[in-house]
Amino acid sequence: QVQLVESGGGLVQAGGSLRLSCAASGSIFSITAMGWYRQAPGKQRELVAIIINGGNTNYADSVKGRFTISRDNAKNTVYLQMNSLKPEDTAVYHCNAEKLIPKRAYWGQGTQVTVSS
């Protein structure tokens, strides 16, 4: 089992910044990728950013140039630095970990990000 604990959400004005953190614990052996997804009311959950072992990253087009995902392996923590926030970034942000052995995905409880105009 892998436990993911998110922090860092909140209310911010448009143009502001927030940094989300996701700390992983438990059976973290063979985690191959960690990422952030978000779900706005009435919408499907969507990928925001992902970082795989080796450091390669991938971003949704809507956040490229504004968000940065990073990882601290010593702390088993992944971060999402969000700059130039827009009202359309408002959503519940969920941390995700992809484990290879056994193959399954783990999710955090989610943290609310609200961007006011």
N, C-alpha and C positions, 0 to 999 in steps of 0.2 A: 504494500500500500504506500501511496505517496500522498502527503498532505501539502496543500498549497494555501498560504495565507497572504492575502493581498492587503495593501494599505496605501494611503496617499490620495484617495479620491476627495472630492469636495465641490464647493461652489466657487466659480471664478468668472470674472467678466471676460467678454470677448477680447481677444488679443493677449490674454494672460497665459500663464504657464502652470503646469502641475507635473509632479513626478510620481508615478505609481511604482510600487515595489511588490514583488511576489517572492516569498521565501518558501523554498521546498524542503521538506524533511521526510524521514521515513526511508523507504526502500528506493533511493534515488539512483541506484546502479542501473545502467542501461537506458537512462533518459537520453533520447537522441535530439530532442528539440523542445524549446519552450517558447511560448508566444502569448500574445494578448488578442482577445476577441472582444467585441462589444455588441450589445443588443439594445436598440432603442425601442420605445413603446410601439407596438404594432408592426415591428420589423423583425426580420430574421437575424440571427446571430451572424456576424461577419468577422472575417479575419482583419486585424489591424496591423500586426507585425509579428514576425517570427524570427527566432535566431536558432540555428542548428549547431550541433557540435562542429567545431572548426571555425565558428564565428561568422559564417555566411548569414546574411539577413535578407528578409523580404518584407515589403510594405504594401499596404493597399494604396492604390493611386491617390485616394482622397487625403492621405496623410503624408505622402512623400514630401520631404523637405521641411516638414514641421515636427514630426515625431522621430524619436531615436530609441531603438531598443538596444540594451546592453546587458551584460551578464557578469556577475562576480562569482567565479567558480569556488573561491575560498569560502564564500558565505552562502553558496547554493541559492543565490538570489538573482532574479532578473528584474530589470527596470524598464520603464517606459517614460522617457522624457517627452512631454507634450508642450510644444510652444505654439504661439499664434493660434490659440484655441478659438474655435468658431461655435456658434450655437448648435450647428448640426453635429458637433462632436459629442453632444449630450447623450449619454447612454450608461448602462451598467457595463463595466469593463471586467472581463473574466480572464484570469490567468489559466493557461493550459500547459500541460506537460505530456509529451508523447514518450511512452516507455516501450522498449523493444522486447524485453523478456520479463514477463509475458507481454504480448502486444496489447496495449490498451492506452486510452487517454484519461487523464485526470484533470479535474477542474477545480478552481477555487470558488469561493462563495460569491464573489463579485464585489465590486466597489463602485459606488455611484459617482459619476462625473457630470456636473451640471454647469453649462456655460451660458451665462446671461448676456443678452444683447444690449 
